[in-house]
Amino acid sequence: MVKDNDSLQNIVQKAIELGVSDAKIIPAKAVCVEERFARMCESPQCSNYGLSINCPPHVMKTDEFKKSLSKYDHALIFKIDAPTDMLLSEDRRVIARLVHEISATIEKLAVEAGYKNSKGFAAGSCKRIFCEEHAKCKVLEDGSECLFPDSARPSMSGLGVNFNELTKTIGWQFNKITKETDPDEVPMGMLAGMVLIGRGEKR
């Protein structure tokens, strides 16, 4: 167990070195998943709905994802704090891309550390972030390979992750940023990612 804890803390330290504002390890079973959050992608329909293989309706269904949590031991949750006015501008995509890339990197580091059953997730549509210049997601368009398999990760909200409850579990203050948010009243927000970590398949 000591060795396991050391290994996990080393991954957390690597996440900090990659530029995250904070990162925490929690039990995978503590990740709150609710179908109503995935449904929000559809109604009122998110502008990213159906655009990529990593967003609804193409991602794993909520019930299936919830059951899959039993295959993992831990969840590493990380965030990048950013000014609200930045999150309400085109700069949001720059931060979201970083979240995807860090999630993918942490996933790789976890696998290299012996946690072969690890999977990264992120905030935001990979289509908008990586393939804006393409008319359609290549995977959905003709079944070809993803153009950014080493970076693009599934949407956390699209899988039904209740991020508000997640931040309560971790102890982070969470301010939901919408188009109506006044940056003077809520000066800071965040984008986050998650990596589920496990040593092997469980039944």
C-alpha positions, 0 to 999 in steps of 0.5 A: 500500500505504501508503494501504491501511495508513493506511486500515486503521489508521484503521478499527482506531482507530475500533474502539477509539473504539467501546469495544473492548478491542483490535483487530487486522488479520490476513490473511483467509486466516489465519482458521482455520475447522474444521467441528468447531466448527460441529458443536458447535452441533448436538451437544451442541445449543446452546440457540440452535441453529436459532433465527435466520437467523444461526445453524446450520443456517441460516448458510453451511456451513463449507466454503463459508465457508472458500472465501469467505475468498479473496474478502477481503484482511483480517480485523479481529478485535476483543474486549471484555474482561469479568469472568467473573462478568458473562459467566456472568450475564444481563449477557452479553447486553448485552456480546454485543449491543455486539459485534454492533453494533460489528461492524456499525458497523465493517463500515459504516466499512470499506465507506465507506472503499472496502472494498466487499466487507466483512462483519461477524460476532459472538459469540452468538445474535442471536435471544437478543440482539435478539428475545428477546420474539419467539417466533420469528425473523421471517425464519424464521417467515414470510420477512419482513425481519430486524428488526435488519438494521443490528445482527445479524450471523452467529455466528462459531462457527456458521461454524466459526471456531476462535477459540482458534487465532485468538487465538494468531495475534493474540497474545491470551490466551484463557480459555474461559468455561463454566458450570463456570468459577470466576470466582475462578480465571479472573477475566476473559474476552472476547467477540469479533467479526470483520469480513472486509475486501476491496475487491471480489469475487475469483475 
